[in-house]
Amino acid sequence: MGVRKPARIVQWARRNSEAKRPYLFWTDYGVFPPRSKRVPCDLLGATTTETRAALVAQYRKREIAAQHDAFTGKPPLSREQESRGAGGFDQPLLAAVNEYLHDMGTRVEARQGARGLRVGIEASTAVRAGNSIKALTRWLEARRLTVLRCGDIHAKHLEDLKQWLGTSREVSPHTVNLDLRNIKGMFRWLNLQRPPRLRDYDILAHALRPIPAQAPMPVAYTREQMQGFYRHALVRNALVASLIRFLACTGCRRGEAADLRWQDVDLVAGRIRFHAQKTGRVRIFPLIGAPEGDVARGLLQWLRSIPRGNDSDPVFSFFPADAWKAVVDASGIDVMPQGLRSTFTSYAASQGVPATVCALWQGHSPQVADRFYRGQILDGEKAASIEAAMGFEFPTLPDKA
């Protein structure tokens, strides 16, 4: 084994990703043989040159300490020490936070490296959770609790955190509950570590229970909004235009569209096989020929017209988040992938598709659809298909995915 480089920042990108981003490359000497690892800097909270330099210094110290432990044979904790929480209760909470953020980064890498398996987490999930953890660290700073140890956290701390999350910024109760859920997830992860970090997780989890909040009104875009956004995308980015039509006409999740392979598209029968990331289940979506009527015959014709790759090739090369945002900014129309998912539910209901059938097509329960996805369609008439009801009958189509 050659000499390994110390921890460092590298501008790196996965194949087919949009742009390079700063990654921390480091070596884990706690396993044999040592393993090289990488994690996006932003997932560790290092978004500036100064914080990245501090991150490199921190991980170089960790590498040196780990090499020393491996060389000297540092003795493991005894069972008595573990039961007392030695080395766990005394850990600073901020150090535990950084440990959790690093673990999330490795789980993102696991998901990106094994797309066909339900391992790890999506980068978008890690970013949302990271934002909630940053709110926790701001609360620690505001309350001058940056030296708080894991074993000293009690329910009163978290009740104060809950109040601070709702009053220190202008956010909705749903945002506060999202932060509470993500912070609770971090404490759950800490509770599973050995030696233990928390003295009584159940009490802390109860303190992080959600606050009362009314469910938001489901989004249902109008035909005019979708047509205007689609036409702007046709001019600016063909991939965004392709995804707008696909997401609107299938109601699938953004990640399901990004992971779709040609082997999952039956161009003869007009059916698509989706692999749900959230549930792990496989479902069949009928573009045509369903007992309830055709859903999107025009989308099927478009899929038949574009060049098809090998069975294992993706239908869409990647999800262009930056390009999508550019279309939103240029058009002034705030159409988002999740909104298109609920829009499909809403138009399907307006065309008489039973809620149980639509939920089966989209991969969730009718109760979830009724509460979070189905909005009111106040204008429109009975159409030949859901696709037609949404106005996706344009003479101009992208020539590729």
N, C-alpha and C positions, 0 to 999 in steps of 0.2 A: 504494500500500500504506500503510495507516494505521500509527500508532505501536503497536508490540506491547507487551503487558504483560510485565514480568519474571517469572522463575520464581516459582511460588506454589503453595500447597496448596489444593485444592478438594475439597469433599465431593461426589462424583459417582457416578452409577450408570448402567449400561446399561439400556436398556428391558427389562423383564421380569426384571431381577435383583432379589434379595430386599431389599437395603438399600444405602444409599449408603456409600461407603468413601473414605478420603482418597487422593487422587491428586496426583501432582506434575505440574503443567502447566508446560511450558517451550518455548523456541524453539530449533530447530536452525539456526544461522546458517552451518553448514558446507556447506549446499547452496543453490542459487539456483533459484527464490526460497526464502527461509527458510520452514521448515515448523514448525507448531505440533505438539507431541507431548505425550502423557500416559502415565503409567505408575503402577500402584498403589504406594503408599509402602511397603507391607509387603514387596513384592518387592525393594525396595532396602534392606531392613533397617531402615527408619525406622518404628518402631511406637509411639514416644512423642512428646510435644510437643517435647521437647528435640532428639531426633534428627531430627525433621521440620524444625525451624528450622535445624539445621546443614545438612540436605540442601538447603534453599532457598538458604542462603548459598553453598554449594558450586556449585550450578547457576547462580546469578546471576553468580558469578565466571567460570564457563565461558562464559556468554553474552557477557559483556563482552570476554573474551579472543577469542572467536570473531568478534565484530563487528570488533574491532581487526584481526585477521588478514585478514578479508574486505576491509576498507578499505585496508590497507597492502599487500596482495598478498604475504603471507608465502611465501617460496620453498619449494618442495617439497624433500624430501631427495634428494640425488643417489644414483645407484646404488651408489656406493662407500660412502656413509653407510648405505644400506639393508643392504648386505652385511655391514657391521660391526655392524649392529643399533643404530645411533645413534637415540636416542629410544625404543628398544624394550627392550633389555637393562637400561637404567638405570631403567626405570619401577618404582616401588614395587609390590610384589605386592598390597598392599591397594588401591591405585588401580586395578590391573588387575581385581581382584575386583569393585569397584564398577562398572567398565566392563562386565563380563560380566553382572552382575545387571541393569544397565540394558538390555542387549541382550535378556535374557530377557523383561523387561517389554514391550519393543516386539514381541517374537514372540508374546506372549500377546495383545496388542492385535490383531495381524495375524490370529490364529486367530479371535478374537471378531468381527472385522469381515468375515471371509470364511468363513463356516461351510461353504459348499459346496465349498471348496477345501482341499487338504491343505497348508496353509501354517501357519507358526508352531507354537506348542505350547499345550497345555492349561494353564489356570491351576493346576490341581492338580499337574501335572508341575513347573511353575516353583516352586511352594511347597515340594515335596519336595526339589528341587535346592537351593533357597535355604537350607533347613535344613542340608543337608550343607555348604554354603559357610560358613554361620555356625559350624559345628563347626571348619572350617579356620581361621577368624579367631580363634576361642577358643584353638586350638593355638598360633597365632602369638603371641597375648598371653601364654599360659602359658610359652612358651619365650623370651619377650622378643625376638621376631623381627619386630616390627611394622615395622621399617625395611628388612626383607629386600627386595632388588631381584629382579626377574624373572630376570635373567641369572645370578644367584648361587644359584638353587635347584639342588640336586643330589640324587642318589638317597638319600643318608643322611638328608637332611631328611625325605623322604617315608616312609622306613622307620620313622623315629621317629614321624611322624604316624600311621602305621598302628598302631603299638603304643599310642599315646596314645588313639586312637579306641576301642580295645578295653578299655582299663583305666581311663579317666578317668570312666566312667559305666557304669551297669548296662544293657547292651544285648546283643542277640543277635548272633552272627556275621553273620546276614543283614542286620541294620541297618548293621554296619560295612561290609559289602560294598556295600550301597546307597550309603553315603557315599563309599566309594572310587570307585565307578562315576561318581557325580555330579561328584566332584572331578576325576577323569580327563577327564570331558567338558569341564570348564572349561579344563583345560590343553590339550586338543585344540583348543578354540576359540581360545585364546591363540596356539597354534602356527600357526594359519591367518591371523593378523593381519599386517599390513604397516605399519611395519617389524616384523621378527620379535621376539618377546618372550623366547622360550626358546632355549637354546643346543643342547640335544639332547633333543627330545621323546621319542624312542624309549626312552631310558634311564629317563626319568621315568615313562613309561607302564608300563614293566616293573616299576618299584618299586611301582606302585599296583595290581598284580595282586591278585585277590581271595584272601582267606584260606580255608582248607578249612572247609566248613560242610555239614551234612546238610540235605537238602531238608525243609522243614516238612511236617507232616502236613496234607493237604488238608482244608478245612472241608466238613462235610456236616451241615447243620442237621437236627434231627429234625422230624417233623410237629408235635409239641407246641410246639417253639420257634417255628416259622413261624406256626402258628395263633394263638398268644398274641401275638406281635408284630403280626400283621395286625389282630387285633381291637383292640388298643390304638390302632393307626393309624387305624382306621375312626372311632374316637371323636374323635381329636385332629386329624387332617389327611387329607382325602380324597385329595390328590395323592400323599402318601406311601403310602397304602394302595393306590392304583392302581399305583404303581411297584413296590411289593413284589410284587404278583401278576404284573406284567408281567416283571420281571427274573427271578423264580423260574421262571416257565413258559416263558421263551425262552432263558435263560442268556446273554443279550446283555450287552455292556459298558454301564456306566452312561452313558458319553458317547454311545453309539449310541442308547440310549433317548431321551436329551435331544435328539438331532439328528433323530429320526424325524419324517417328514412324512406327511401323509395320502395323498399320491400314492404312497407306498411301501407302503401297506396295501391289499391286495386282499381286500375283505370278502366277495366272492363265492366265490373259490377258497380263501380261508382261508390266504393266504400273506403274509409280510412280507419286504420287501427291505431288508436292512441294508447300510449303507455303512461298512465297517470303517475306523476312524480310524488304527489302527496299521499296517495293510497297504495301505490304499487299495482293497481288493478289495470287490466287491459279492457278497453271498450271499443265497440265498432260504431262508427259514425256513418250514416247513410246519406250520401249527397243526392242520390236519386233512389226511387223505388221503395221508399218507406210506406207502410200502410197509411200514414198520415199525409202522404203526398211528397213531391219532390222538395228538397231543401235548397240545393244550390247547383242546378244543372249548368249554369254559366261558369261556376268555379271549376267544375269537372272538365268542361271543354277547354278551359285555360290550362289546367294541369296536363291534359292530353297534348296540348299544342307546344309546350315548352320542352327543351331537350331534357331527356331523362338520363340520370347517371346510373352507376352500378347500384345493386340492391342495397349495399351498405352505405351509399353516399347520402348526405343530408339533402332534403328537398330545398331548404333554405340554408345558405352558407353559414350565417350567424345572425344574431339579433342585433340590429344596428341602433343601439340606444341613443347614441349621440345624433345620428342622422334623424331619428324620429323626433327628438327634441327640437332639432333645427326646423323641421316641418311645422311643429307646433308654434314655434316662434314666428316663422314666416307667414303662416296662415292666420294666426291669432285665434285658432280653434283648438281648444284643449281636449283633444281626443286621445285617450290612453288605452293600452291593451286590456287592462282589467275592465274598463268601461265598455269596451266592445264585447266582452264576455257577458256582462249583465244586459247589454243591449240585445244580444241574441236571445237571451231568455225572455226578454220583454216582448220582442217581435214574435217569437214563437207562440207566446201566450195569446197575443192579439190575433194570430192566425188560427187559433183553436187547437194547437198542439197540447195534449194533456200534460200537466206539470210533471207527472211521474215519468213520462216518455222523455221530455226535455231534460229532466235531471239525469236520466240514464245516458242520454247522448253526451252530456257535459261532465259527467263523472262526479256528481254530488247528490245529496239527498233532496227530496222535494221540500223538506222543511227549511234547509239552508237556502234553496232557490227562492222560496217565498219570502224569506226574511231579508236576504241580502242582495238578491239578483233581479227579481222581477219588478220592473217599474211600469208606469202607466204609459201607454201609447194613445194619445188623445186625438191624433189626426191620422188619417189613412183609411184605406179600404181593403177588403178581402183581395188577396193577390194570388197569383199562380204558385208562388213559393215564398219561403221566408226571405230568400235572396231578393226577390222582386219587391217584397214589401219594404225592404230597407233601401231600395233604389240602386242596387248594384247591377245595372244593365247598361254598362257604358261601352261605346264603340271602341274606345282606346284602352288597351290592356298592356301591362308590362310584358316584354318579350322574353323575360327570364325571371327565375326566382332569385 
